[in-house]
């Protein structure tokens, strides 16, 4: 369930049903992937980008965040990744995290 909890693109959110009760405090967490200048933001519920922004703020959907950042009518939204540091992939354990079952030869890693 670690992938579902910290996934930066909300990829596992709807489809995971845990076998047992999960204590979220036992897992690492990440902060928000955006900043909003609330001095500029006016949350226009008739504007499609504002509607999208209001809808996805509680979930980490990076694809939507890029769209909001690009099209925000008052430029108050900016992407700010809370993830910093080095990524180390343990190739011998990767098969446990890959829901598609690709072999290592099928996957490219860009770090």
Biopython code that builds the backbone (N, CA, C, O; Angstrom):
import numpy as np
from Bio.PDB.StructureBuilder import StructureBuilder

atoms = [
    (1, "UNK", "N", (0.811, -1.210, 0.000)),
    (1, "UNK", "CA", (0.000, 0.000, 0.000)),
    (1, "UNK", "C", (0.849, 1.267, 0.000)),
    (1, "UNK", "O", (0.308, 2.362, -0.154)),
    (2, "UNK", "N", (2.154, 1.147, 0.168)),
    (2, "UNK", "CA", (3.009, 2.330, 0.194)),
    (2, "UNK", "C", (2.872, 3.125, -1.097)),
    (2, "UNK", "O", (2.768, 4.351, -1.055)),
    (3, "UNK", "N", (2.870, 2.446, -2.247)),
    (3, "UNK", "CA", (2.740, 3.147, -3.528)),
    (3, "UNK", "C", (1.434, 3.932, -3.591)),
    (3, "UNK", "O", (1.413, 5.076, -4.045)),
    (4, "UNK", "N", (0.346, 3.315, -3.137)),
    (4, "UNK", "CA", (-0.965, 3.972, -3.177)),
    (4, "UNK", "C", (-0.993, 5.198, -2.274)),
    (4, "UNK", "O", (-1.650, 6.189, -2.590)),
    (5, "UNK", "N", (-0.295, 5.137, -1.173)),
    (5, "UNK", "CA", (-0.335, 6.233, -0.205)),
    (5, "UNK", "C", (0.488, 7.422, -0.653)),
    (5, "UNK", "O", (0.069, 8.564, -0.458)),
    (6, "UNK", "N", (1.651, 7.187, -1.251)),
    (6, "UNK", "CA", (2.519, 8.322, -1.593)),
    (6, "UNK", "C", (2.590, 8.614, -3.084)),
    (6, "UNK", "O", (3.368, 9.476, -3.492)),
    (7, "UNK", "N", (1.809, 7.931, -3.910)),
    (7, "UNK", "CA", (1.883, 8.128, -5.354)),
    (7, "UNK", "C", (1.667, 9.592, -5.724)),
    (7, "UNK", "O", (0.639, 10.165, -5.362)),
    (8, "UNK", "N", (2.620, 10.220, -6.445)),
    (8, "UNK", "CA", (2.485, 11.633, -6.792)),
    (8, "UNK", "C", (1.494, 11.904, -7.912)),
    (8, "UNK", "O", (1.204, 13.064, -8.203)),
    (9, "UNK", "N", (0.979, 10.887, -8.531)),
    (9, "UNK", "CA", (0.019, 11.121, -9.601)),
    (9, "UNK", "C", (-1.328, 10.472, -9.323)),
    (9, "UNK", "O", (-2.146, 10.320, -10.230)),
    (10, "UNK", "N", (-1.560, 10.091, -8.079)),
    (10, "UNK", "CA", (-2.859, 9.572, -7.674)),
    (10, "UNK", "C", (-3.267, 8.349, -8.491)),
    (10, "UNK", "O", (-4.459, 8.107, -8.681)),
    (11, "UNK", "N", (-2.306, 7.583, -8.972)),
    (11, "UNK", "CA", (-2.589, 6.478, -9.886)),
    (11, "UNK", "C", (-3.305, 5.309, -9.228)),
    (11, "UNK", "O", (-4.028, 4.574, -9.901)),
    (12, "UNK", "N", (-3.120, 5.125, -7.937)),
    (12, "UNK", "CA", (-3.693, 3.962, -7.273)),
    (12, "UNK", "C", (-4.928, 4.293, -6.455)),
    (12, "UNK", "O", (-5.530, 3.394, -5.867)),
    (13, "UNK", "N", (-5.311, 5.524, -6.401)),
    (13, "UNK", "CA", (-6.312, 6.004, -5.449)),
    (13, "UNK", "C", (-7.623, 5.234, -5.458)),
    (13, "UNK", "O", (-8.117, 4.872, -4.390)),
    (14, "UNK", "N", (-8.192, 4.976, -6.601)),
    (14, "UNK", "CA", (-9.518, 4.388, -6.675)),
    (14, "UNK", "C", (-9.534, 2.868, -6.657)),
    (14, "UNK", "O", (-10.551, 2.273, -6.302)),
    (15, "UNK", "N", (-8.441, 2.229, -7.030)),
    (15, "UNK", "CA", (-8.487, 0.802, -7.310)),
    (15, "UNK", "C", (-7.919, -0.105, -6.234)),
    (15, "UNK", "O", (-7.903, -1.322, -6.416)),
    (16, "UNK", "N", (-7.462, 0.434, -5.141)),
    (16, "UNK", "CA", (-6.823, -0.384, -4.119)),
    (16, "UNK", "C", (-7.793, -0.611, -2.961)),
    (16, "UNK", "O", (-8.310, 0.338, -2.372)),
    (17, "UNK", "N", (-8.025, -1.863, -2.651)),
    (17, "UNK", "CA", (-8.810, -2.220, -1.476)),
    (17, "UNK", "C", (-7.892, -3.052, -0.587)),
    (17, "UNK", "O", (-7.572, -4.191, -0.928)),
    (18, "UNK", "N", (-7.469, -2.507, 0.534)),
    (18, "UNK", "CA", (-6.530, -3.231, 1.384)),
    (18, "UNK", "C", (-7.173, -4.471, 2.008)),
    (18, "UNK", "O", (-8.380, -4.503, 2.250)),
    (19, "UNK", "N", (-6.356, -5.479, 2.262)),
    (19, "UNK", "CA", (-6.841, -6.703, 2.887)),
    (19, "UNK", "C", (-7.156, -6.480, 4.369)),
    (19, "UNK", "O", (-8.067, -7.104, 4.913)),
    (20, "UNK", "N", (-6.416, -5.605, 5.007)),
    (20, "UNK", "CA", (-6.601, -5.324, 6.430)),
    (20, "UNK", "C", (-6.722, -3.823, 6.636)),
    (20, "UNK", "O", (-6.522, -3.044, 5.704)),
    (21, "UNK", "N", (-7.047, -3.425, 7.843)),
    (21, "UNK", "CA", (-7.089, -2.006, 8.165)),
    (21, "UNK", "C", (-5.683, -1.442, 8.091)),
    (21, "UNK", "O", (-4.727, -2.094, 8.511)),
    (22, "UNK", "N", (-5.549, -0.231, 7.558)),
    (22, "UNK", "CA", (-4.240, 0.393, 7.390)),
    (22, "UNK", "C", (-4.130, 1.591, 8.324)),
    (22, "UNK", "O", (-5.032, 2.427, 8.394)),
    (23, "UNK", "N", (-3.012, 1.659, 9.038)),
    (23, "UNK", "CA", (-2.721, 2.802, 9.875)),
    (23, "UNK", "C", (-1.821, 3.739, 9.065)),
    (23, "UNK", "O", (-0.630, 3.477, 8.901)),
    (24, "UNK", "N", (-2.390, 4.815, 8.569)),
    (24, "UNK", "CA", (-1.667, 5.756, 7.703)),
    (24, "UNK", "C", (-0.430, 6.315, 8.409)),
    (24, "UNK", "O", (0.557, 6.644, 7.749)),
    (25, "UNK", "N", (-0.467, 6.425, 9.717)),
    (25, "UNK", "CA", (0.672, 6.974, 10.458)),
    (25, "UNK", "C", (1.910, 6.095, 10.373)),
    (25, "UNK", "O", (3.008, 6.552, 10.690)),
    (26, "UNK", "N", (1.757, 4.839, 9.950)),
    (26, "UNK", "CA", (2.891, 3.940, 9.830)),
    (26, "UNK", "C", (3.659, 4.131, 8.524)),
    (26, "UNK", "O", (4.749, 3.583, 8.363)),
    (27, "UNK", "N", (3.104, 4.898, 7.596)),
    (27, "UNK", "CA", (3.719, 5.089, 6.288)),
    (27, "UNK", "C", (4.277, 6.496, 6.158)),
    (27, "UNK", "O", (3.807, 7.426, 6.814)),
    (28, "UNK", "N", (5.286, 6.643, 5.304)),
    (28, "UNK", "CA", (5.764, 8.007, 5.042)),
    (28, "UNK", "C", (4.685, 8.789, 4.305)),
    (28, "UNK", "O", (3.822, 8.201, 3.654)),
    (29, "UNK", "N", (4.733, 10.077, 4.405)),
    (29, "UNK", "CA", (3.769, 10.897, 3.676)),
    (29, "UNK", "C", (4.517, 12.017, 2.973)),
    (29, "UNK", "O", (5.659, 12.337, 3.304)),
    (30, "UNK", "N", (3.857, 12.590, 2.018)),
    (30, "UNK", "CA", (4.450, 13.711, 1.291)),
    (30, "UNK", "C", (3.479, 14.873, 1.334)),
    (30, "UNK", "O", (2.271, 14.696, 1.490)),
    (31, "UNK", "N", (4.029, 16.056, 1.194)),
    (31, "UNK", "CA", (3.202, 17.251, 1.228)),
    (31, "UNK", "C", (2.549, 17.515, -0.115)),
    (31, "UNK", "O", (2.579, 16.672, -1.011)),
    (32, "UNK", "N", (1.970, 18.673, -0.242)),
    (32, "UNK", "CA", (1.308, 19.072, -1.478)),
    (32, "UNK", "C", (2.345, 19.364, -2.565)),
    (32, "UNK", "O", (3.478, 19.755, -2.285)),
    (33, "UNK", "N", (1.923, 19.164, -3.797)),
    (33, "UNK", "CA", (2.790, 19.392, -4.954)),
    (33, "UNK", "C", (2.543, 20.764, -5.571)),
    (33, "UNK", "O", (2.897, 20.990, -6.729)),
    (34, "UNK", "N", (1.954, 21.663, -4.834)),
    (34, "UNK", "CA", (1.654, 22.977, -5.394)),
    (34, "UNK", "C", (1.635, 24.031, -4.298)),
    (34, "UNK", "O", (1.563, 23.733, -3.106)),
    (35, "UNK", "N", (1.701, 25.269, -4.753)),
    (35, "UNK", "CA", (1.500, 26.422, -3.875)),
    (35, "UNK", "C", (0.440, 27.295, -4.526)),
    (35, "UNK", "O", (0.380, 27.402, -5.751)),
    (36, "UNK", "N", (-0.380, 27.908, -3.719)),
    (36, "UNK", "CA", (-1.391, 28.844, -4.224)),
    (36, "UNK", "C", (-1.214, 30.164, -3.493)),
    (36, "UNK", "O", (-1.210, 30.219, -2.263)),
    (37, "UNK", "N", (-1.070, 31.225, -4.275)),
    (37, "UNK", "CA", (-1.019, 32.562, -3.700)),
    (37, "UNK", "C", (-2.468, 32.988, -3.460)),
    (37, "UNK", "O", (-3.147, 33.459, -4.372)),
    (38, "UNK", "N", (-2.926, 32.818, -2.230)),
    (38, "UNK", "CA", (-4.327, 33.093, -1.919)),
    (38, "UNK", "C", (-4.670, 34.578, -1.993)),
    (38, "UNK", "O", (-5.847, 34.939, -2.008)),
    (39, "UNK", "N", (-3.655, 35.444, -2.039)),
    (39, "UNK", "CA", (-3.908, 36.875, -2.229)),
    (39, "UNK", "C", (-4.437, 37.145, -3.635)),
    (39, "UNK", "O", (-5.250, 38.048, -3.835)),
    (40, "UNK", "N", (-3.968, 36.351, -4.620)),
    (40, "UNK", "CA", (-4.389, 36.510, -6.012)),
    (40, "UNK", "C", (-5.607, 35.659, -6.360)),
    (40, "UNK", "O", (-6.419, 36.050, -7.199)),
    (41, "UNK", "N", (-5.736, 34.507, -5.724)),
    (41, "UNK", "CA", (-6.755, 33.523, -6.086)),
    (41, "UNK", "C", (-8.153, 34.041, -5.763)),
    (41, "UNK", "O", (-8.400, 34.574, -4.681)),
    (42, "UNK", "N", (-9.069, 33.874, -6.730)),
    (42, "UNK", "CA", (-10.443, 34.299, -6.470)),
    (42, "UNK", "C", (-11.455, 33.162, -6.635)),
    (42, "UNK", "O", (-12.656, 33.392, -6.492)),
    (43, "UNK", "N", (-11.000, 31.948, -6.930)),
    (43, "UNK", "CA", (-11.823, 30.747, -6.974)),
    (43, "UNK", "C", (-13.141, 30.955, -7.728)),
    (43, "UNK", "O", (-14.223, 30.769, -7.172)),
    (44, "UNK", "N", (-13.034, 31.333, -8.970)),
    (44, "UNK", "CA", (-14.207, 31.561, -9.822)),
    (44, "UNK", "C", (-14.849, 30.220, -10.189)),
    (44, "UNK", "O", (-14.306, 29.491, -11.019)),
    (45, "UNK", "N", (-15.960, 29.892, -9.603)),
    (45, "UNK", "CA", (-16.606, 28.590, -9.824)),
    (45, "UNK", "C", (-17.192, 28.443, -11.224)),
    (45, "UNK", "O", (-17.627, 27.353, -11.594)),
    (46, "UNK", "N", (-17.213, 29.515, -12.005)),
    (46, "UNK", "CA", (-17.693, 29.428, -13.387)),
    (46, "UNK", "C", (-16.558, 29.185, -14.384)),
    (46, "UNK", "O", (-16.805, 28.823, -15.534)),
    (47, "UNK", "N", (-15.318, 29.384, -13.943)),
    (47, "UNK", "CA", (-14.151, 29.187, -14.790)),
    (47, "UNK", "C", (-13.717, 27.722, -14.719)),
    (47, "UNK", "O", (-13.584, 27.170, -13.626)),
    (48, "UNK", "N", (-13.491, 27.082, -15.890)),
    (48, "UNK", "CA", (-13.159, 25.644, -15.922)),
    (48, "UNK", "C", (-11.851, 25.327, -15.204)),
    (48, "UNK", "O", (-11.760, 24.308, -14.519)),
    (49, "UNK", "N", (-10.851, 26.169, -15.346)),
    (49, "UNK", "CA", (-9.572, 25.920, -14.678)),
    (49, "UNK", "C", (-9.725, 26.081, -13.172)),
    (49, "UNK", "O", (-9.155, 25.301, -12.410)),
    (50, "UNK", "N", (-10.474, 27.067, -12.737)),
    (50, "UNK", "CA", (-10.729, 27.233, -11.304)),
    (50, "UNK", "C", (-11.512, 26.039, -10.752)),
    (50, "UNK", "O", (-11.242, 25.578, -9.643)),
    (51, "UNK", "N", (-12.462, 25.547, -11.511)),
    (51, "UNK", "CA", (-13.224, 24.360, -11.090)),
    (51, "UNK", "C", (-12.283, 23.169, -10.925)),
    (51, "UNK", "O", (-12.361, 22.435, -9.940)),
    (52, "UNK", "N", (-11.389, 22.985, -11.905)),
    (52, "UNK", "CA", (-10.428, 21.883, -11.842)),
    (52, "UNK", "C", (-9.530, 22.035, -10.616)),
    (52, "UNK", "O", (-9.289, 21.068, -9.893)),
    (53, "UNK", "N", (-9.047, 23.227, -10.389)),
    (53, "UNK", "CA", (-8.170, 23.506, -9.251)),
    (53, "UNK", "C", (-8.875, 23.172, -7.936)),
    (53, "UNK", "O", (-8.293, 22.524, -7.067)),
    (54, "UNK", "N", (-10.098, 23.602, -7.793)),
    (54, "UNK", "CA", (-10.849, 23.332, -6.567)),
    (54, "UNK", "C", (-11.101, 21.841, -6.377)),
    (54, "UNK", "O", (-11.174, 21.359, -5.246)),
    (55, "UNK", "N", (-11.233, 21.119, -7.474)),
    (55, "UNK", "CA", (-11.518, 19.686, -7.418)),
    (55, "UNK", "C", (-10.297, 18.861, -7.051)),
    (55, "UNK", "O", (-10.418, 17.893, -6.299)),
    (56, "UNK", "N", (-9.121, 19.217, -7.561)),
    (56, "UNK", "CA", (-7.935, 18.359, -7.395)),
    (56, "UNK", "C", (-6.990, 18.779, -6.277)),
    (56, "UNK", "O", (-5.962, 18.130, -6.083)),
    (57, "UNK", "N", (-7.287, 19.802, -5.560)),
    (57, "UNK", "CA", (-6.378, 20.268, -4.500)),
    (57, "UNK", "C", (-6.110, 19.215, -3.435)),
    (57, "UNK", "O", (-5.006, 19.160, -2.894)),
    (58, "UNK", "N", (-7.077, 18.391, -3.126)),
    (58, "UNK", "CA", (-6.905, 17.397, -2.074)),
    (58, "UNK", "C", (-6.263, 16.109, -2.558)),
    (58, "UNK", "O", (-6.012, 15.202, -1.764)),
    (59, "UNK", "N", (-5.996, 16.022, -3.852)),
    (59, "UNK", "CA", (-5.392, 14.820, -4.413)),
    (59, "UNK", "C", (-4.172, 15.234, -5.219)),
    (59, "UNK", "O", (-4.129, 16.336, -5.767)),
    (60, "UNK", "N", (-3.187, 14.359, -5.292)),
    (60, "UNK", "CA", (-1.973, 14.673, -6.043)),
    (60, "UNK", "C", (-2.112, 14.177, -7.473)),
    (60, "UNK", "O", (-1.759, 13.037, -7.773)),
    (61, "UNK", "N", (-2.618, 15.018, -8.348)),
    (61, "UNK", "CA", (-2.719, 14.657, -9.752)),
    (61, "UNK", "C", (-1.865, 15.626, -10.552)),
    (61, "UNK", "O", (-2.319, 16.700, -10.945)),
    (62, "UNK", "N", (-0.631, 15.231, -10.783)),
    (62, "UNK", "CA", (0.365, 16.113, -11.386)),
    (62, "UNK", "C", (-0.051, 16.598, -12.768)),
    (62, "UNK", "O", (0.186, 17.755, -13.115)),
    (63, "UNK", "N", (-0.670, 15.727, -13.558)),
    (63, "UNK", "CA", (-1.091, 16.129, -14.902)),
    (63, "UNK", "C", (-2.051, 17.322, -14.827)),
    (63, "UNK", "O", (-1.916, 18.278, -15.591)),
    (64, "UNK", "N", (-3.001, 17.266, -13.924)),
    (64, "UNK", "CA", (-3.928, 18.394, -13.752)),
    (64, "UNK", "C", (-3.206, 19.622, -13.215)),
    (64, "UNK", "O", (-3.529, 20.746, -13.600)),
    (65, "UNK", "N", (-2.235, 19.421, -12.333)),
    (65, "UNK", "CA", (-1.500, 20.554, -11.775)),
    (65, "UNK", "C", (-0.761, 21.331, -12.865)),
    (65, "UNK", "O", (-0.719, 22.560, -12.822)),
    (66, "UNK", "N", (-0.175, 20.628, -13.844)),
    (66, "UNK", "CA", (0.506, 21.316, -14.943)),
    (66, "UNK", "C", (-0.485, 22.141, -15.758)),
    (66, "UNK", "O", (-0.180, 23.265, -16.155)),
    (67, "UNK", "N", (-1.661, 21.590, -16.005)),
    (67, "UNK", "CA", (-2.696, 22.313, -16.754)),
    (67, "UNK", "C", (-3.140, 23.559, -15.984)),
    (67, "UNK", "O", (-3.277, 24.635, -16.566)),
    (68, "UNK", "N", (-3.362, 23.414, -14.693)),
    (68, "UNK", "CA", (-3.796, 24.553, -13.872)),
    (68, "UNK", "C", (-2.714, 25.628, -13.851)),
    (68, "UNK", "O", (-3.008, 26.811, -14.023)),
    (69, "UNK", "N", (-1.461, 25.217, -13.641)),
    (69, "UNK", "CA", (-0.364, 26.193, -13.608)),
    (69, "UNK", "C", (-0.289, 26.980, -14.913)),
    (69, "UNK", "O", (-0.085, 28.194, -14.904)),
    (70, "UNK", "N", (-0.453, 26.282, -16.030)),
    (70, "UNK", "CA", (-0.354, 26.918, -17.346)),
    (70, "UNK", "C", (-1.540, 27.842, -17.637)),
    (70, "UNK", "O", (-1.364, 28.897, -18.246)),
    (71, "UNK", "N", (-2.746, 27.455, -17.206)),
    (71, "UNK", "CA", (-3.951, 28.176, -17.618)),
    (71, "UNK", "C", (-4.643, 28.975, -16.513)),
    (71, "UNK", "O", (-5.709, 29.542, -16.750)),
    (72, "UNK", "N", (-4.066, 29.033, -15.321)),
    (72, "UNK", "CA", (-4.690, 29.775, -14.229)),
    (72, "UNK", "C", (-4.897, 31.231, -14.653)),
    (72, "UNK", "O", (-3.942, 31.891, -15.062)),
    (73, "UNK", "N", (-6.129, 31.743, -14.561)),
    (73, "UNK", "CA", (-6.409, 33.095, -15.069)),
    (73, "UNK", "C", (-5.678, 34.209, -14.318)),
    (73, "UNK", "O", (-5.486, 35.292, -14.871)),
    (74, "UNK", "N", (-5.270, 33.968, -13.084)),
    (74, "UNK", "CA", (-4.566, 35.002, -12.325)),
    (74, "UNK", "C", (-3.147, 34.587, -11.940)),
    (74, "UNK", "O", (-2.482, 35.277, -11.168)),
    (75, "UNK", "N", (-2.684, 33.450, -12.484)),
    (75, "UNK", "CA", (-1.325, 32.948, -12.239)),
    (75, "UNK", "C", (-1.000, 32.835, -10.747)),
    (75, "UNK", "O", (0.085, 33.221, -10.311)),
    (76, "UNK", "N", (-1.949, 32.300, -9.969)),
    (76, "UNK", "CA", (-1.718, 32.146, -8.533)),
    (76, "UNK", "C", (-1.272, 30.739, -8.163)),
    (76, "UNK", "O", (-0.904, 30.494, -7.014)),
    (77, "UNK", "N", (-1.300, 29.807, -9.117)),
    (77, "UNK", "CA", (-0.997, 28.401, -8.861)),
    (77, "UNK", "C", (0.376, 28.062, -9.407)),
    (77, "UNK", "O", (0.683, 28.380, -10.556)),
    (78, "UNK", "N", (1.207, 27.418, -8.596)),
    (78, "UNK", "CA", (2.509, 26.979, -9.087)),
    (78, "UNK", "C", (2.842, 25.607, -8.505)),
    (78, "UNK", "O", (2.505, 25.302, -7.361)),
    (79, "UNK", "N", (3.504, 24.796, -9.306)),
    (79, "UNK", "CA", (3.898, 23.464, -8.878)),
    (79, "UNK", "C", (5.141, 23.588, -8.008)),
    (79, "UNK", "O", (6.075, 24.320, -8.336)),
    (80, "UNK", "N", (5.138, 22.868, -6.906)),
    (80, "UNK", "CA", (6.255, 22.891, -5.966)),
    (80, "UNK", "C", (6.391, 21.495, -5.384)),
    (80, "UNK", "O", (5.653, 21.127, -4.470)),
    (81, "UNK", "N", (7.312, 20.731, -5.897)),
    (81, "UNK", "CA", (7.459, 19.338, -5.471)),
    (81, "UNK", "C", (8.012, 19.241, -4.053)),
    (81, "UNK", "O", (9.030, 19.854, -3.732)),
    (82, "UNK", "N", (7.332, 18.465, -3.203)),
    (82, "UNK", "CA", (7.849, 18.239, -1.857)),
    (82, "UNK", "C", (8.903, 17.143, -1.809)),
    (82, "UNK", "O", (9.480, 16.873, -0.756)),
    (83, "UNK", "N", (9.153, 16.510, -2.956)),
    (83, "UNK", "CA", (10.105, 15.412, -3.009)),
    (83, "UNK", "C", (11.463, 15.949, -3.450)),
    (83, "UNK", "O", (11.607, 16.486, -4.548)),
    (84, "UNK", "N", (12.434, 15.796, -2.593)),
    (84, "UNK", "CA", (13.777, 16.241, -2.918)),
    (84, "UNK", "C", (14.739, 15.131, -2.524)),
    (84, "UNK", "O", (14.486, 14.394, -1.572)),
    (85, "UNK", "N", (15.816, 15.014, -3.237)),
    (85, "UNK", "CA", (16.807, 14.016, -2.881)),
    (85, "UNK", "C", (17.080, 13.049, -4.007)),
    (85, "UNK", "O", (16.755, 13.312, -5.165)),
    (86, "UNK", "N", (17.675, 11.939, -3.663)),
    (86, "UNK", "CA", (18.119, 10.944, -4.627)),
    (86, "UNK", "C", (17.140, 9.774, -4.658)),
    (86, "UNK", "O", (16.654, 9.339, -3.614)),
    (87, "UNK", "N", (16.851, 9.267, -5.854)),
    (87, "UNK", "CA", (16.005, 8.092, -6.009)),
    (87, "UNK", "C", (16.905, 6.897, -6.275)),
    (87, "UNK", "O", (17.723, 6.912, -7.195)),
    (88, "UNK", "N", (16.745, 5.868, -5.464)),
    (88, "UNK", "CA", (17.513, 4.641, -5.649)),
    (88, "UNK", "C", (16.521, 3.523, -5.923)),
    (88, "UNK", "O", (15.625, 3.266, -5.119)),
    (89, "UNK", "N", (16.683, 2.865, -7.054)),
    (89, "UNK", "CA", (15.804, 1.773, -7.436)),
    (89, "UNK", "C", (16.539, 0.461, -7.190)),
    (89, "UNK", "O", (17.619, 0.230, -7.734)),
    (90, "UNK", "N", (15.950, -0.383, -6.376)),
    (90, "UNK", "CA", (16.507, -1.714, -6.126)),
    (90, "UNK", "C", (15.906, -2.640, -7.172)),
    (90, "UNK", "O", (14.789, -3.131, -7.010)),
    (91, "UNK", "N", (16.646, -2.875, -8.238)),
    (91, "UNK", "CA", (16.116, -3.636, -9.362)),
    (91, "UNK", "C", (15.648, -5.034, -8.976)),
    (91, "UNK", "O", (14.700, -5.550, -9.568)),
    (92, "UNK", "N", (16.284, -5.643, -8.014)),
    (92, "UNK", "CA", (15.861, -6.988, -7.631)),
    (92, "UNK", "C", (14.517, -6.983, -6.893)),
    (92, "UNK", "O", (13.917, -8.043, -6.719)),
    (93, "UNK", "N", (14.031, -5.814, -6.455)),
    (93, "UNK", "CA", (12.749, -5.716, -5.766)),
    (93, "UNK", "C", (11.673, -5.049, -6.629)),
    (93, "UNK", "O", (10.517, -4.965, -6.214)),
    (94, "UNK", "N", (12.033, -4.582, -7.805)),
    (94, "UNK", "CA", (11.109, -3.820, -8.640)),
    (94, "UNK", "C", (9.860, -4.602, -9.020)),
    (94, "UNK", "O", (8.782, -4.023, -9.154)),
    (95, "UNK", "N", (9.995, -5.898, -9.193)),
    (95, "UNK", "CA", (8.838, -6.698, -9.604)),
    (95, "UNK", "C", (7.687, -6.591, -8.592)),
    (95, "UNK", "O", (6.529, -6.784, -8.963)),
    (96, "UNK", "N", (7.982, -6.293, -7.345)),
    (96, "UNK", "CA", (6.944, -6.163, -6.330)),
    (96, "UNK", "C", (6.123, -4.884, -6.496)),
    (96, "UNK", "O", (4.986, -4.822, -6.028)),
    (97, "UNK", "N", (6.669, -3.881, -7.143)),
    (97, "UNK", "CA", (5.987, -2.597, -7.296)),
    (97, "UNK", "C", (5.357, -2.415, -8.662)),
    (97, "UNK", "O", (4.647, -1.433, -8.875)),
    (98, "UNK", "N", (5.589, -3.320, -9.590)),
    (98, "UNK", "CA", (5.141, -3.138, -10.969)),
    (98, "UNK", "C", (3.799, -3.830, -11.208)),
    (98, "UNK", "O", (3.753, -5.052, -11.348)),
    (99, "UNK", "N", (2.698, -3.059, -11.255)),
    (99, "UNK", "CA", (1.380, -3.671, -11.440)),
    (99, "UNK", "C", (1.176, -4.261, -12.828)),
    (99, "UNK", "O", (0.268, -5.072, -13.015)),
    (100, "UNK", "N", (1.993, -3.879, -13.807)),
    (100, "UNK", "CA", (1.834, -4.377, -15.167)),
    (100, "UNK", "C", (2.642, -5.646, -15.420)),
    (100, "UNK", "O", (2.388, -6.352, -16.395)),
    (101, "UNK", "N", (3.607, -5.944, -14.560)),
    (101, "UNK", "CA", (4.416, -7.143, -14.713)),
    (101, "UNK", "C", (5.470, -7.062, -15.805)),
    (101, "UNK", "O", (5.901, -8.092, -16.321)),
    (102, "UNK", "N", (5.897, -5.837, -16.170)),
    (102, "UNK", "CA", (6.932, -5.692, -17.184)),
    (102, "UNK", "C", (8.249, -6.236, -16.670)),
    (102, "UNK", "O", (8.525, -6.171, -15.472)),
    (103, "UNK", "N", (9.054, -6.764, -17.553)),
    (103, "UNK", "CA", (10.396, -7.160, -17.143)),
    (103, "UNK", "C", (11.280, -5.915, -17.132)),
    (103, "UNK", "O", (10.918, -4.887, -17.705)),
    (104, "UNK", "N", (12.417, -6.007, -16.490)),
    (104, "UNK", "CA", (13.318, -4.862, -16.430)),
    (104, "UNK", "C", (13.796, -4.442, -17.809)),
    (104, "UNK", "O", (14.146, -3.279, -18.007)),
    (105, "UNK", "N", (13.821, -5.360, -18.766)),
    (105, "UNK", "CA", (14.247, -5.016, -20.121)),
    (105, "UNK", "C", (13.223, -4.153, -20.849)),
    (105, "UNK", "O", (13.566, -3.469, -21.813)),
    (106, "UNK", "N", (11.962, -4.177, -20.398)),
    (106, "UNK", "CA", (10.904, -3.422, -21.040)),
    (106, "UNK", "C", (10.776, -1.990, -20.519)),
    (106, "UNK", "O", (10.087, -1.168, -21.123)),
    (107, "UNK", "N", (11.434, -1.694, -19.409)),
    (107, "UNK", "CA", (11.225, -0.423, -18.736)),
    (107, "UNK", "C", (12.470, 0.433, -18.783)),
    (107, "UNK", "O", (13.577, -0.058, -18.564)),
    (108, "UNK", "N", (12.293, 1.725, -19.071)),
    (108, "UNK", "CA", (13.390, 2.688, -19.044)),
    (108, "UNK", "C", (13.262, 3.517, -17.776)),
    (108, "UNK", "O", (12.161, 3.883, -17.365)),
    (109, "UNK", "N", (14.386, 3.802, -17.173)),
    (109, "UNK", "CA", (14.375, 4.634, -15.971)),
    (109, "UNK", "C", (15.123, 5.900, -16.249)),
    (109, "UNK", "O", (16.250, 5.875, -16.744)),
    (110, "UNK", "N", (14.504, 7.005, -15.934)),
    (110, "UNK", "CA", (15.167, 8.296, -16.057)),
    (110, "UNK", "C", (15.254, 8.872, -14.654)),
    (110, "UNK", "O", (14.240, 9.190, -14.034)),
    (111, "UNK", "N", (16.461, 8.997, -14.172)),
    (111, "UNK", "CA", (16.658, 9.526, -12.831)),
    (111, "UNK", "C", (17.426, 10.819, -12.897)),
    (111, "UNK", "O", (17.697, 11.429, -11.863)),
]
sb = StructureBuilder()
sb.init_structure("model")
sb.init_model(0)
sb.init_chain("A")
sb.init_seg("    ")
for serial, (resi, resn, name, xyz) in enumerate(atoms, 1):
    if name == "N":
        sb.init_residue(resn, " ", resi, " ")
    sb.init_atom(name, np.array(xyz, "f"), 0.0, 1.0, " ", f" {name:<3s}", serial, name[0])
structure = sb.get_structure()
